[in-house]
Amino acid sequence: MKKFALLTVATALGLMGLGAGNILAASSTNGLASTFTIIALFSPTNSPVMSTNHNGAVTVYTETFTTKTVTITTKDILNLLAREFNTTFPAGAQLAYALGQEGFVVLDNKGNVFLNVSANAADSSYRFSLTNTDQSNISVIKGTEISTKNTSTTNTVVNITYTICDYAIYYADGKGNDFHFSGVATLSENGSENASTSVIKSISIILSGSGGGTFFNPADGRYDKGVFTTATWRATGVNIPE
């Protein structure tokens, strides 16, 4: 079932920008609901604390460096987007990636597109994307693809996992955020196809990596520079027609 292999790598990864959740089959999009979990390491003072100790003829100067961690979640990403687009999202809104529309969207609680956040015409610095950083698309593939033929049709079932190198998620806006993380993407797909229908029964995408940059810190209300020691973006969907 070569069609599935092409759709999975070219469409699901070549287009995306995701997280985890259930598929929301909306009237206007097949949106994969997204979740982010990022652990950021940052300095709470952005500079060392200086102290001086005099003991007779000896003076000791001490610089004390401290760090803290903060977890950045999908809710925090939605808050960044609401500020960037100067809007308020409805109750139950979810971040998603729209297959076939090449970008991130925010969905309402019925799965309809509330706002396309893949670009912002009012902000030339804005970026929210998932990109193969060296364009290699090098992957290893594990699983099976089984085709059963009779005189009139061919039924095919695929159950395959791709592990793909060098993917990154980038976010930047006019408010002061500019961060990214990169790593290995793992995409698992189960699907079926016959003469009349082709359906992705389930799809799961995970990008795990590290990175950093400047980000709005929900813990202190400031823009901090930090390192993302672990960062994960997840996406899942079910029953997606092709």
C-alpha positions as CSV (number, residue, x, y, z in Angstrom):
1,M,0.0,0.0,0.0
2,K,2.4,2.6,-1.3
3,K,-0.2,5.3,-1.1
4,F,-0.2,5.1,2.7
5,A,3.6,5.4,2.9
6,L,3.5,8.5,0.7
7,L,0.7,10.1,2.7
8,T,2.2,9.5,6.0
9,V,5.7,10.9,5.3
10,A,4.8,13.6,2.8
11,T,1.5,14.8,4.3
12,A,1.6,14.0,8.0
13,L,5.3,15.0,8.5
14,G,5.9,17.2,5.5
15,L,3.1,19.5,6.5
16,M,2.8,19.3,10.2
17,G,3.0,21.1,13.5
18,L,1.3,19.0,16.2
19,G,0.7,17.5,19.7
20,A,-1.4,14.7,21.3
21,G,-5.1,14.1,21.6
22,N,-8.0,12.6,19.7
23,I,-8.9,13.3,16.1
24,L,-11.5,16.0,15.7
25,A,-13.2,15.3,12.3
26,A,-14.6,18.8,11.6
27,S,-16.7,20.0,8.7
28,S,-13.7,22.1,7.5
29,T,-10.7,20.1,8.5
30,N,-9.2,16.8,9.7
31,G,-7.5,18.3,12.7
32,L,-5.0,16.3,14.8
33,A,-5.4,17.8,18.3
34,S,-2.0,18.8,19.7
35,T,-0.2,18.8,23.1
36,F,3.1,20.2,24.1
37,T,5.2,19.4,27.2
38,I,8.4,21.4,27.5
39,I,10.7,21.5,30.5
40,A,12.7,24.7,30.4
41,L,15.8,25.5,32.5
42,F,16.4,29.2,33.1
43,S,18.1,31.7,35.4
44,P,15.5,33.5,37.7
45,T,17.7,36.6,37.8
46,N,19.3,36.5,34.4
47,S,22.6,37.5,36.0
48,P,24.6,36.3,39.0
49,V,24.1,37.6,42.5
50,M,27.3,39.4,43.7
51,S,28.5,39.4,47.3
52,T,31.7,40.6,49.0
53,N,33.3,39.3,52.2
54,H,36.1,41.2,53.9
55,N,38.3,39.4,56.4
56,G,41.2,41.6,57.3
57,A,43.5,42.0,54.3
58,V,41.6,39.4,52.4
59,T,38.5,40.2,50.3
60,V,36.4,37.4,48.8
61,Y,34.1,38.1,45.9
62,T,31.4,35.6,45.2
63,E,29.1,35.3,42.2
64,T,26.2,32.9,42.8
65,F,24.4,31.5,39.8
66,T,21.0,29.8,40.3
67,T,18.6,28.1,38.0
68,K,15.0,27.1,38.1
69,T,12.8,24.9,35.9
70,V,9.3,25.6,34.5
71,T,7.0,23.4,32.5
72,I,5.4,24.9,29.4
73,T,2.2,23.2,28.4
74,T,-0.3,23.3,25.5
75,K,-2.4,25.8,27.6
76,D,0.7,28.1,27.6
77,I,1.1,27.8,23.9
78,L,-2.6,28.7,23.4
79,N,-2.1,31.8,25.6
80,L,0.9,32.9,23.5
81,L,-1.3,32.5,20.4
82,A,-4.2,34.4,21.9
83,R,-1.9,37.4,22.7
84,E,-0.3,37.2,19.3
85,F,-3.6,37.3,17.5
86,N,-5.3,39.6,20.0
87,T,-8.2,37.3,20.5
88,T,-9.9,35.1,23.1
89,F,-10.4,31.4,22.4
90,P,-13.7,29.8,23.2
91,A,-14.1,27.4,26.1
92,G,-12.8,23.9,25.1
93,A,-10.6,25.2,22.3
94,Q,-7.9,22.9,21.2
95,L,-4.6,23.4,19.3
96,A,-4.5,21.1,16.3
97,Y,-2.6,20.5,13.0
98,A,-4.8,20.5,10.0
99,L,-4.0,17.7,7.5
100,G,-4.3,19.1,4.0
101,Q,-4.0,22.7,5.1
102,E,-0.4,22.7,6.0
103,G,-0.4,24.3,9.4
104,F,-1.6,24.8,13.0
105,V,-5.2,25.8,13.8
106,V,-7.2,26.4,16.9
107,L,-10.4,24.4,17.0
108,D,-13.6,25.0,18.9
109,N,-15.1,22.3,21.1
110,K,-17.0,20.9,18.1
111,G,-13.8,20.5,16.1
112,N,-14.4,23.4,13.7
113,V,-11.6,25.8,12.9
114,F,-11.9,28.9,15.0
115,L,-8.6,30.4,13.9
116,N,-5.8,29.5,11.5
117,V,-2.5,30.2,13.4
118,S,-0.1,28.9,10.8
119,A,0.7,32.5,9.7
120,N,-0.1,36.0,10.8
121,A,-0.2,38.7,8.0
122,A,0.0,41.4,10.7
123,D,3.3,40.2,12.1
124,S,6.2,39.5,9.8
125,S,8.2,37.9,12.6
126,Y,5.6,35.3,13.4
127,R,6.4,31.6,12.8
128,F,4.8,28.5,14.1
129,S,5.9,25.4,12.1
130,L,7.3,22.0,12.1
131,T,10.3,21.5,9.7
132,N,12.7,18.9,8.6
133,T,15.9,20.8,9.5
134,D,18.2,19.2,6.9
135,Q,15.5,18.2,4.3
136,S,16.9,14.6,4.4
137,N,13.8,12.8,5.5
138,I,16.0,9.9,6.5
139,S,13.8,7.3,8.2
140,V,13.8,3.7,9.2
141,I,10.5,1.7,8.8
142,K,9.1,-1.1,10.9
143,G,5.9,-3.0,10.4
144,T,3.8,-4.7,7.8
145,E,1.8,-4.0,4.7
146,I,-0.5,-6.8,3.5
147,S,-2.4,-6.8,0.3
148,T,-5.1,-9.4,-0.6
149,K,-6.2,-9.6,-4.2
150,N,-9.2,-11.2,-5.8
151,T,-10.5,-10.9,-9.4
152,S,-12.2,-7.5,-8.8
153,T,-10.4,-5.6,-6.1
154,T,-7.4,-5.4,-3.8
155,N,-7.8,-4.9,0.0
156,T,-4.7,-3.6,1.8
157,V,-3.9,-3.2,5.5
158,V,-0.9,-1.3,6.7
159,N,0.6,-1.2,10.2
160,I,3.9,0.7,10.0
161,T,6.1,2.9,12.3
162,Y,8.5,5.4,10.8
163,T,11.3,6.9,12.9
164,I,12.6,10.0,11.2
165,C,15.6,12.3,12.0
166,D,16.0,16.0,12.2
167,Y,12.6,17.5,12.8
168,A,12.1,20.8,14.7
169,I,9.3,22.9,15.9
170,Y,9.8,26.7,15.7
171,Y,7.8,29.4,17.4
172,A,8.4,33.2,17.2
173,D,6.2,36.2,17.4
174,G,6.2,40.0,17.7
175,K,5.8,39.8,21.5
176,G,9.3,38.6,22.3
177,N,9.1,34.8,21.9
178,D,11.6,33.0,19.8
179,F,12.2,29.4,20.6
180,H,12.5,25.9,19.1
181,F,13.2,22.3,19.8
182,S,14.4,19.5,17.6
183,G,14.9,15.8,17.7
184,V,13.6,12.5,16.3
185,A,10.0,12.1,15.1
186,T,8.2,8.8,15.4
187,L,5.1,8.2,13.4
188,S,2.9,5.1,13.7
189,E,0.0,4.4,11.3
190,N,-2.7,1.8,10.9
191,G,-4.8,2.0,7.8
192,S,-6.8,0.1,5.2
193,E,-7.6,0.6,1.6
194,N,-9.9,-1.1,-1.0
195,A,-11.3,-0.1,-4.4
196,S,-13.7,2.5,-3.0
197,T,-12.3,3.7,0.3
198,S,-9.0,4.6,2.0
199,V,-8.9,5.3,5.7
200,I,-6.2,6.0,8.2
201,K,-7.7,4.1,11.2
202,S,-5.2,5.5,13.7
203,I,-2.1,7.7,13.5
204,S,0.3,8.7,16.3
205,I,3.1,11.2,16.0
206,I,5.7,12.0,18.6
207,L,8.6,14.5,18.4
208,S,11.0,14.3,21.3
209,G,14.0,16.5,21.6
210,S,15.6,19.6,23.2
211,G,16.3,23.2,22.4
212,G,15.6,26.6,23.8
213,G,15.3,30.3,23.2
214,T,13.4,33.2,24.6
215,F,9.9,32.4,25.9
216,F,7.2,34.0,28.0
217,N,7.5,32.3,31.4
218,P,4.1,31.5,32.9
219,A,5.7,31.1,36.3
220,D,7.2,34.6,36.6
221,G,5.4,36.6,33.9
222,R,8.7,37.6,32.3
223,Y,10.4,36.8,29.0
224,D,13.3,34.5,30.0
225,K,16.1,32.9,28.0
226,G,16.4,29.2,28.7
227,V,17.3,25.7,27.6
228,F,14.7,23.1,26.9
229,T,16.1,20.1,28.6
230,T,13.2,17.9,27.4
231,A,10.5,18.8,24.9
232,T,7.7,16.6,23.5
233,W,5.1,17.3,21.0
234,R,2.4,14.6,20.5
235,A,-0.4,14.0,18.0
236,T,-2.9,11.2,17.5
237,G,-5.9,10.8,15.3
238,V,-8.4,8.1,14.3
239,N,-10.6,7.4,11.3
240,I,-9.2,9.9,8.8
241,P,-10.6,9.5,5.3
242,E,-8.2,10.0,2.4
